[in-house]
């Protein structure tokens, strides 16, 4: 039962990303061609709302369900891994038109070929794990 | 009801995505979808090959539950909360894609030219999906996050590493869409 809230958040997430068309391959294409404001509007308002929530929770003392402060894990310092890893991710994102959330959501919408993409993404993550110590970070 | 069945505008959708992040933080967790790929590796026994996968994956079951929900959410959205309005793309996007050989841009969520099951039987079609998946899976872990972890959560919490990663996402995306896709199609 303790997982039911996560299931509900996931369902909500899936519905929002389909209805916002953020899972559309075409919307991603359009974004990277600067031919529509749609995706920029989504990402921009999501970040603006997120900043607002985190600032309010810091100042207004919104606590988590366990009574602790709202905590966002800090990313490690560095430049190389973020820029190089980011570019590799971006190349894939624009090719298949889906990032890790939408991959699963699109599977739910009935895009069965996405199983191939997800399997390849798991393999890609595995390759990173194996090569991690040899890569500049 | 019509407002729900039609595609939702960006100024509604963006804040709703922030609510997903806020709810997960409220539940004492964090919004990061790509971590599940690492968890799936660990479940599959990848810990035998790299220490990176040696962790207690059972602590991540909550996140796999979010994934399960997302799949169900995708199903509900297309079957019960949509009409056949399609995606209203920029007319120049449509004509551009038609010139590249895409038949009905925006009619479905993903192009049939890439995702139709028939395409899987062609080496080119299969290879594109595999390469795309590999790039996403490798890149997201190298960068330590994806669109949810860096672009939404990282930028909302004003973290510089996430800004660098998102700039990387866009450099890669711009190169693929503007220079590589026209060579492929």
Interface residues (C-beta under 8 A of the other chain):
Chain A: X3 X5 X6 X7 X8 X9 X10 X11 X12 X13 X14 X15 X16 X17 X18 X19 X20 X21 X22 X23 X24 X25 X26 X27 X28 X29 X30 X31 X32 X33 X35 X36 X37 X38 X39 X40 X41 X42 X43 X44 X45 X46 X47 X48 X49 X50 X51 X52 X53 X54 X57 X62 X64 X65 X66 X68 X70 X71 X72 X73 X74 X75 X76 X77 X78 X79 X81 X82 X83 X84 X85 X86 X87 X88 X89 X90 X91 X92 X93 X94 X95 X96 X97 X98 X99 X100 X101 X103 X104 X105 X106 X107 X108 X109 X110 X111 X112 X113 X114 X116 X117 X118 X119 X120 X121 X122 X123 X124 X125 X126 X127 X128 X129 X130 X132 X135
Chain B: X4 X7 X8 X9 X10 X11 X12 X13 X14 X15 X16 X17 X18 X19 X20 X21 X22 X23 X24 X25 X26 X27 X28 X29 X30 X33 X34 X36 X37 X38 X40 X41 X44 X46 X49 X50 X52 X53 X61 X62 X63 X65 X66 X67 X68 X69 X70 X71 X72 X73 X74 X75 X76 X77 X78 X81 X82 X87 X89 X90 X92 X93 X96 X97 X105 X106 X109 X110 X111 X114 X115 X116 X117 X119 X120 X126 X128 X129 X130 X131 X132 X133 X134 X135 X136 X137 X138 X139 X140 X141 X142 X143 X144 X145 X146 X147 X148 X150 X151 X152 X153 X154 X155 X156 X157 X158 X159 X161 X162 X164 X165 X166 X167 X168 X169 X170 X171 X172 X173 X174 X175 X176 X177 X178 X180 X181
